[in-house]
């Protein structure tokens, strides 16, 4: 009987490069051969100074940009080979994204904002409503579903944005400085929610952040510098406070 192997890595990045500028002109290499994997159910943080390449990396991983060379495999699919329409379809089904500035549509209610990924996939209205209600209950925002983004707090907006990123059960959740626009209380609430989703729902998370407090919620930190991944820190059995101090010490050496 043939043995069935279960693929553990939800994300594989192989020799990824990104160069800006045309041949013959001045070029800038933002990524220089990035390699790493993210396992199913893992919470990984990426840290680096401004200009280190972390935003470029995240944009390529989330299909918002294309690499110059190398490949990215998400849930068994090499996204670098997808055509434009296939890419949009893949993004709509497999990827969730939490932005720093929420990116909510002000003319839609919070319920309609959360439902957007499902509406774009032509999911039936009853199913959409069920999934929206379910994730809203999970993130404790059921009471604000019929309000508009302008009528709720920053922390609640980010929870709505998180619900929108998770409503279609993506294979992986990307966060781009998700706590950057939040006060400390709202930031902690969001991080606790992400931690809960990761531990209890096995949501795979990759978060780009410059904030050591946010990074301390991850199980592993990859440091990117000058377009390359250098140091890696693992939380292992450390407490979050111990890991936080280790991250600060590492940042102090850079």
Protein Blocks (a to p, Z undefined) as FASTA:
>chain_A
ZZddddfblbdcehiacdeddehiacddfbghiaddddehiacdddddehilpmmmmmmm
nopaccfbdcddeehiafklpcfklmmmmmmmmpccddfklopafkbcfklmmmmmmmmn
opafklmmmmmmmmmmmnopmmmmmpcfklpcfklmmmmmmmmmmmnopabdcdehkllm
pcfklmmmmmmmmmmmmmmnopacddddfbfklmmmpmbdcddeehiafbdcdfklacfk
lmmmmmmmmmmmZZ
